[in-house]
Each structure stands twice: as structure tokens, then as C-alpha cells.
Amino acid sequence: MLSALFKMTRPKNIVIAVITLIVGYALLKNFPSIPSLVLQSLGFAFAIGFANIQNDILDLESDKMNRPERPLVTGKVSVKAARRTWITMFILMLLCGGGDSLIQAFSDNGLFFWKRSTAICHLSFPLWFFLILGLLLIAYNKWLKHIPLLKNMTVAFLCTTPLLFAAQHFVQFNTSCVHTEFLWAIIPAIPFAFLLTTAREIYKDLEDETGDLKAGIMTFPLIAGSATARRLAGAIILFTWISLPLPVFYMDKVFGHNYPPLFLIITGITLTPCFAYVLVQAHRKNYRRAQSAVKIGMFLGLIALIVSC
């Protein structure tokens, strides 16, 4: 049962979230202490784990048609055990946030802020962040995922939270430099991750269309039609590809810095065939392959940002 519960947490998504967090700090060229980074990574791991387990409980009926191999459907895990697990992981997520808050409070920078203003809310940022993230994940599972297209954009926003956390954590606790001098590097990563995740989620809805219809779950493909949904996801992929030169030529107008041409060379070589593959697979209605390719494209793009920054 433990193996099945572990599978329900979606380990691949956890790995992606942790990598995204590390990428965020790498772009900022400023890492927290190792204990702090470990707690933050575990916090995101528990957040993703509890959200996916709770989602599987709520989606049990539709999964009987869409995902018959899932542990709750096959009976490898009981609903009672799954419910206890997600509640435990929610608590562990908050404990990780609280632990990171304590580390920051007693670090040099934390003591600096403490002496200046006793800003408890400032020092407890990690705890508040994970609390709000957890509540948003619960809201998504219970209500937001039933609102077509909004559900896709909510998931996309949630996938950018490791980057947002890294940026905010940097601003909150770094007193040794001018923030805008370093924050510019992380800016392109946030819309890049948001756009690709939105497209990936639309492809996911397209893949689950038959089961969602039988279960009475209204998604964007069911309301607008699969062809329209496929075109929208394709348009998002193309828009992302067309936008790749922006960090190289236009960021200095707002942030005073541009990415070097190396970024455009790397993304042109790697993302052009990757995005073409996504569009071809979507046209052939191989939506699972399209989703996987989008994940690969997002990873390649983030790596390109780090290499060229």
C-alpha cells in the first residue's frame, strides 16, 4: 500500500517542482542555506503529494473510466487511508514552512529584520506561503477544477509557485544587494512556465474527454469542442515559441538587462523541434505524448535560462 500511496503523490511532478525551485534560485544567483532549501523542497513535495491524493479521492468516479490503473480504482489503497495520508502531508507541509521561518528568523538577515521592526509576518513568510498554497490547492480540488479554462490556468499558476517562492524569499531575506539588479533573470521563467503548463493542462483535458463527459465533469474541450481546445493549446505553444526572442532584445527597456543571444540559440535548437513534435502529436490526438513533450520543453527552456544567464 505504501508503494501505491507514493505513486499517488505523482513523484515526477514533485521532482519537477523541486527542480523548478532550484532553477529559480540559480537564476537569482543566490541560494538559501542547505537546511532551508531542504525544508522548502520538502514543503513543495508534501504540497503536491497531498493535493494529488485528495484529487484522486474526489475524482474516483471519473478515474474509473479515465485512469482505471490508479490505486484507488484498483483497490490497492482505501479511501480512508488516502484521506489520512493527505491530511498528514498537509500538516507536514506547514511544519516545513514553519521550520524554514524559524531558520530565517535566527539567521543573520533574519536577526537584522528582527532588530529593526519585530516584523513577525515578514519573518514567517515561508509558513504563510505554504498555508496559502495549501488552501489554494484544496480550493482547486473542490471548486476551481470544475470551472472550464480557469482550472487550467490555476494549475499553470500553481506550477509557477516554486519560482515565485524563490523570488519572494530572495526579496524578503536578502539585504546585501539591490533586488532589481538580480530579479530580472527570473522574470522570463514565470510566464514561460505558466504558458506551457496551461497548454499541457488543455491537452490533459482532451485526453480525459470521454471519461469527463460520462462523469459529468465540464471541461473546456467539452464546452468549446475538442478542435477549438486543440487549436487554443497549439496557439499557446506557438505564442511561447514566438516570444522566445523577447528576453534577448526587449527586457532592458523594463529591467535594464537582456539575456545574451546564447539563450535564443539554445532554445531555437532545442525547443523548435520539441514544440513541433507537440503540435504533430496533438494533431494526431496522441495527447499523452503531447503532454510529455510539453514537460520536456519546459525543462529545456528553464535549463537554457540558467546556461545563458
ABEGO torsion letter per residue (X at the ends): XAAAAAAAAGAAAAAAAAAAAAAAAAAAGBBBBAAAAAAAAAAAAAAAAAAAAAAAAAAAAAAAAABAABAAAAGABBAAAAAAAAAAAAAAAAAAAAAAAAAAAABAAAAAAAAAAGBAAAAAAAAAAAAAAAAAAAAAAAAAAABBGAAAAAAAAAAAAAAAAAAAAAAAABAABBAAAAAAAAAAAAAAAAAAAAAAAAAAAAAAAAAAAAAGBBBAAAAAEAAAAAAAAAAAAAAAAAAAAAAAAAAAAAAGBBBBAAAAAAAAAAAAAAAAAAAAAAAAGBAAAAAAAAAAAAAAAAAAAAAAX
